[in-house]
Amino acid sequence: MREIESKSGYAPANGIKLYYEIFGTGKPLVLIHGGGSSGYTDFEETVKRLHDQYQLIVIDLQNHGRSEHRTSPETFEQDAKDISAVLDFFSIEKASFFGFSNGATTLLKFATMYPDKVEKLIAASGNTKREGLLDGFFESMEASTINDIPPFLKENFMKLNPDPEKFRNMYEKDSQRMINFKDFETESLSLLTCPVFLIGGDQDVVKTTHLAAMQQQIPHARLLILPANHGNYMMADFNGDVNDQLIDFTLGQIQHFLAPN
């Protein structure tokens, strides 16, 4: 496969700089990764399939990948503000967005804060309530240590940013944000005005019942439940294996959702 052309750099975002990569041309589609990961790591398969149809803007959020760090606690609101700042840096008034896991939760928050900046939103394996995650999730988070982080996430971080203290900062900020997760305000989803495509796996960390409830709350939402776990419908699984047929299907449905009405 030929190498995909890209450009990269750093965008100012509320006092720090966030790393970005841009692939392709066309209408902007902003890609937001999950907790502990980085932009291209989560969206490599998406970039391979969609770079010739959209301008894909892949961002590493605060404390992740090649982006700069903060010592203050992470919040979904701060990540939303940072994404808005990156859009302003590129003079993009409105875009579509695709987020995975914490990235999906961030974008659901973003859409409540900046409704005029969102054309369409794909939220894959995101949650808006504590009860929306598997029973025992938060107890497991509270009992975990930095040694419990999946090895592939640590390897990816150290490859991009070989600083053990920054790795620890990322882990602590991410884990504390989830341990202290607060439910979205009840009415916030019902006020979303953009079309929303919710995606999850039937063996996901997010309960399918939670995704179905979100679909009922959001006025213009569609829901896709796949025979998958937490993300292998769009990326390599925890063992590094890629299910091309499943990912092709998922990205095909995303393309259909993003197509002009």
C-alpha positions, 0 to 999 in steps of 0.5 A: 500500500502506498504511503498516505501523504500528510502534514503535521504540526502543533496548534495552540490550545488554551495555553498548551500545544496540541499535536495534529496530523491532516490527511486528504482534502475535502470536507473536514472530519475531526478524529478524537481518540480514546483515553490512554491512546493517540490520534493515529493509533485509534484511527489508522484504519479510518485514515486508510479508508477515508483519506481520499474522501475527506480532510481528516484532522487527527488530534492528540488531546492534552497529556496524550501522544505528542501533545503537551501536558497539563498538571491540572485535572483532565475534564471533558469540558477542557478537551472540548475547549481545546478542540474548539481552539484547534478549529479556530486555529485552522479557521474552520467554522463547522466540521463533522466529528468522529470520536472513540471511547473517551473521545466520543464522550468528549465530542458529545460534550463538545456538541452541547457546548459548541452546537454551531460548530458541529455538522454531524457527529459519530460517537463510538463506544462513548458514555454519558452516565456512570451506569452506562458502563459495565457493572464493576467498571469503576471499582476496577478503575479504583483498584488499578495501578499504572502497571495495569495499563494495557501494554500496547498503550504504554508502548505507543505512548513511549514511542511518541513521547519517551518520558516516564513522568509524562506517561505517569501524568497521562495515566493519573489524569485519565484514571482520575477523570473516569473514577470521578466521572459525573453524569451528563445533565439529563436534558443535555442530550435532548438539546443536541441539534446535529445528526448523531451516529452512535456505535458500539459493540455487543461485548463493549465496555459501554452497555448496549442498553445505555447506547439505546437509551442515548439514541432515544434521548437525542433528537436526530440519532441513529444507532449501530450495534456490532458483533464486537468488543471495545473498538475492534469494529474500527481498529486492531483488537487488543492482540493487534489483529485487524478484522478488515471485513468488520472494519470495512462494514463500520466505515461504510456505514459511517460514510453513508451517515456522512453523505449529504442528505 
